C-alpha cells in the first residue's frame, strides 16, 4: 500500500526550498571568500557576476528537483489549470502589488529598479535581475509547499499559511544576513502579502510568479 502523503511531506519540500536559498550564504560567506581571499563586500564586477551565476544555477536545479519531486512523488502538479479570477480578486491583487511597490519606494527612496540601475550600471543590473528571477522561484515554492502542508493538516484554505512561513523564514534570514531587525520585519510583512497574493490568483503558478516578481524585484 502506498504511503499516505501528509502535511509534513509538503512542509519538508518548502523547507528544502528555503535551504536552497541558503546555498547563497554558503557561497558568499564561506566558499568564495576562501577562494578569493577577500569578503563579499570587496568583490569586483567579475567576481560578483560569477557568484550570481553559480547561485542561479544552484537555485534552478533545486527548484526543478522540488517541482519534479512534488509531481512524481506526491502527485501535486504545480502547473494545474486554476479557476478564473473574479473582478474583486484582480482588484485585490493589484492592491497587494501597489502596497508592496509603495513600501519598496519608501524603503529605497525611489523606484527600486531605477536605484539598482543607477548604483550598479548596466552589466551588473542585468545579472542582478536574472538573480532576482531565480530567487523568486524559490520563495514562491516556499509559499506553495507550506501552504499545501498546512491545508493538508488543518483543512482550511483561506488562511495564507505559506505567506506566514515565507515571511518568518525570509525575514529572519534577511535580518541575519543584512544585520537589521527592520529589514527582517519588512521581510515578514512582504512574505505575508506574497502569500495572500498566491491565494488571490487561485494558486495559478504563472500568475503567482509574475505578481511575486513585480512585488519583490520592482
C-alpha positions as CSV (number, residue, x, y, z in Angstrom):
1,X,0.0,0.0,0.0
2,X,1.3,3.5,-0.9
3,X,2.3,5.7,1.9
4,X,-0.2,8.4,2.6
5,X,1.0,11.9,1.8
6,X,1.0,14.2,4.8
7,X,1.3,17.8,5.5
8,X,4.8,17.2,6.8
9,X,5.8,15.9,3.3
10,X,4.9,19.2,1.7
11,X,6.4,21.2,4.5
12,X,9.7,19.3,4.0
13,X,9.6,20.4,0.3
14,X,9.1,24.0,1.5
15,X,12.0,23.8,3.9
16,X,14.2,22.3,1.2
17,X,13.3,25.4,-1.0
18,X,14.4,27.6,2.0
19,X,17.6,25.6,2.3
20,X,18.2,26.1,-1.4
21,X,18.1,29.8,-0.9
22,X,20.6,29.3,1.9
23,X,23.1,27.9,-0.5
24,X,24.0,31.5,-1.5
25,X,25.1,32.3,2.1
26,X,27.4,29.2,2.0
27,X,28.9,30.5,-1.2
28,X,29.1,34.2,-0.2
29,X,30.3,33.9,3.4
30,X,32.4,30.7,3.3
31,X,33.4,29.2,0.0
32,X,34.1,32.3,-2.2
33,X,35.9,34.3,0.5
34,X,38.2,31.3,0.9
35,X,38.8,31.2,-2.9
36,X,39.2,34.9,-3.4
37,X,40.8,35.8,-0.1
38,X,38.5,38.8,0.3
39,X,35.0,39.3,1.7
40,X,31.9,39.7,-0.5
41,X,31.9,43.5,0.0
42,X,35.3,43.7,-1.7
43,X,34.4,41.6,-4.8
44,X,35.0,43.2,-8.2
45,X,32.4,43.0,-11.0
46,X,33.6,39.7,-12.4
47,X,33.5,38.0,-9.0
48,X,30.0,39.4,-8.3
49,X,28.7,38.1,-11.6
50,X,30.3,34.7,-11.1
51,X,28.7,34.5,-7.7
52,X,25.3,35.3,-9.2
53,X,25.7,32.8,-12.0
54,X,26.7,30.0,-9.6
55,X,23.8,30.9,-7.3
56,X,21.2,31.0,-10.1
57,X,22.4,27.6,-11.4
58,X,22.1,26.1,-7.9
59,X,18.7,27.7,-7.4
60,X,17.5,26.5,-10.8
61,X,18.5,22.9,-10.1
62,X,16.9,23.0,-6.6
63,X,13.7,24.5,-8.0
64,X,13.4,21.9,-10.8
65,X,14.1,19.0,-8.5
66,X,11.5,20.1,-6.0
67,X,8.8,20.7,-8.6
68,X,9.6,17.3,-10.1
69,X,9.5,15.6,-6.7
70,X,6.2,17.2,-5.9
71,X,4.6,15.8,-9.1
72,X,6.2,12.4,-9.2
73,X,6.3,11.5,-5.5
74,X,3.2,13.3,-4.2
75,X,1.1,13.8,-7.3
76,X,1.0,17.5,-6.7
77,X,1.3,19.3,-10.0
78,X,2.0,23.0,-9.5
79,X,1.0,23.7,-13.1
80,X,-2.6,22.5,-12.9
81,X,-5.1,24.8,-14.5
82,X,-6.6,27.3,-12.0
83,X,-10.1,28.7,-11.8
84,X,-10.8,32.1,-13.4
85,X,-10.3,35.1,-11.2
86,X,-13.2,37.4,-10.3
87,X,-13.1,41.1,-10.7
88,X,-12.6,41.6,-7.0
89,X,-9.7,39.1,-6.9
90,X,-8.0,41.1,-9.7
91,X,-8.6,44.4,-7.7
92,X,-7.3,42.8,-4.5
93,X,-4.1,41.5,-6.3
94,X,-3.5,44.9,-7.8
95,X,-4.0,46.4,-4.3
96,X,-1.4,44.0,-2.8
97,X,1.1,44.8,-5.6
98,X,0.6,48.5,-5.1
99,X,1.2,48.2,-1.3
100,X,4.4,46.3,-2.0
101,X,5.6,48.8,-4.5
102,X,4.8,51.8,-2.3
103,X,6.7,50.2,0.6
104,X,9.6,49.5,-1.7
105,X,9.6,53.1,-3.0
106,X,9.7,54.4,0.6
107,X,12.5,52.0,1.6
108,X,14.6,52.7,-1.5
109,X,13.7,56.4,-1.6
110,X,12.7,55.9,-5.2
111,X,11.8,53.1,-7.5
112,X,14.0,50.0,-6.7
113,X,14.6,49.1,-10.3
114,X,15.9,52.6,-11.1
115,X,18.0,52.8,-7.9
116,X,19.5,49.4,-8.8
117,X,20.4,50.5,-12.3
118,X,21.9,53.8,-11.0
119,X,24.1,52.1,-8.4
120,X,25.2,49.1,-10.4
121,X,25.4,50.1,-14.1
122,X,24.0,48.1,-17.0
123,X,26.1,44.9,-16.7
124,X,25.6,44.2,-13.0
125,X,22.0,45.4,-13.3
126,X,21.2,42.7,-15.9
127,X,22.7,39.9,-13.8
128,X,21.1,41.3,-10.6
129,X,17.7,40.9,-12.1
130,X,18.4,37.4,-13.5
131,X,19.4,36.6,-9.9
132,X,16.1,38.1,-8.7
133,X,14.2,35.9,-11.2
134,X,15.6,32.7,-9.8
135,X,15.2,33.9,-6.2
136,X,11.5,34.5,-6.9
137,X,11.1,30.8,-7.9
138,X,12.4,29.5,-4.6
139,X,10.5,31.8,-2.3
140,X,7.4,31.1,-4.4
141,X,8.0,27.4,-3.8
142,X,8.3,28.0,0.0
143,X,4.8,29.6,-0.1
144,X,3.2,27.0,-2.3
145,X,4.5,23.9,-0.4
146,X,4.0,25.2,3.1
147,X,0.5,26.4,2.1
148,X,-0.3,22.9,0.9
149,X,1.3,21.5,4.1
150,X,-1.0,23.4,6.5
151,X,-4.1,22.9,4.3
152,X,-3.4,19.1,4.4
153,X,-3.2,19.3,8.2
154,X,-5.9,21.8,9.1
155,X,-8.2,21.7,6.1
156,X,-8.7,25.5,6.0
157,X,-7.8,27.0,2.6
158,X,-8.5,30.7,3.2
159,X,-5.5,31.4,5.5
160,X,-2.2,32.4,3.9
161,X,-0.1,29.8,5.8
162,X,2.5,29.9,3.1
163,X,2.9,33.6,3.3
164,X,3.3,33.5,7.1
165,X,6.0,30.8,6.8
166,X,7.7,32.6,3.9
167,X,7.7,35.8,5.9
168,X,9.2,34.3,9.0
169,X,11.9,32.3,7.2
170,X,12.7,35.0,4.7
171,X,12.5,37.8,7.3
172,X,14.8,36.0,9.8
173,X,17.3,35.2,7.0
174,X,17.4,38.8,5.9
175,X,17.7,40.1,9.4
176,X,20.7,37.8,9.9
177,X,22.5,38.4,6.6
178,X,21.7,42.2,6.5
179,X,22.2,42.7,10.2
180,X,18.9,44.7,10.6
181,X,15.8,43.8,12.5
182,X,13.9,46.4,10.5
183,X,14.8,44.6,7.2
184,X,13.7,41.3,8.9
185,X,10.3,42.8,9.8
186,X,9.9,44.1,6.2
187,X,10.5,40.6,5.0
188,X,7.9,39.2,7.3
189,X,5.3,41.7,6.1
190,X,6.2,41.2,2.4
191,X,6.1,37.4,2.8
192,X,2.6,37.6,4.2
193,X,1.5,39.8,1.2
194,X,3.0,37.4,-1.2
195,X,1.1,34.5,0.4
196,X,-2.1,36.4,0.2
197,X,-1.5,37.1,-3.5
198,X,-0.9,33.4,-4.1
199,X,-4.4,32.6,-2.8
200,X,-6.0,35.6,-4.6
201,X,-4.8,34.3,-8.0
202,X,-6.4,30.9,-7.2
203,X,-2.9,29.2,-6.9
204,X,-2.1,29.8,-10.5
205,X,1.7,29.4,-10.6
206,X,2.1,31.6,-13.7
207,X,0.1,34.5,-12.3
208,X,1.8,33.9,-8.9
209,X,5.3,34.1,-10.3
210,X,4.6,37.3,-12.3
211,X,2.9,39.1,-9.3
212,X,5.6,38.0,-6.9
213,X,8.4,39.1,-9.1
214,X,6.9,42.5,-9.6
215,X,6.3,42.9,-5.8
216,X,9.8,41.7,-4.9
217,X,12.0,43.0,-7.7
218,X,10.4,46.2,-8.9
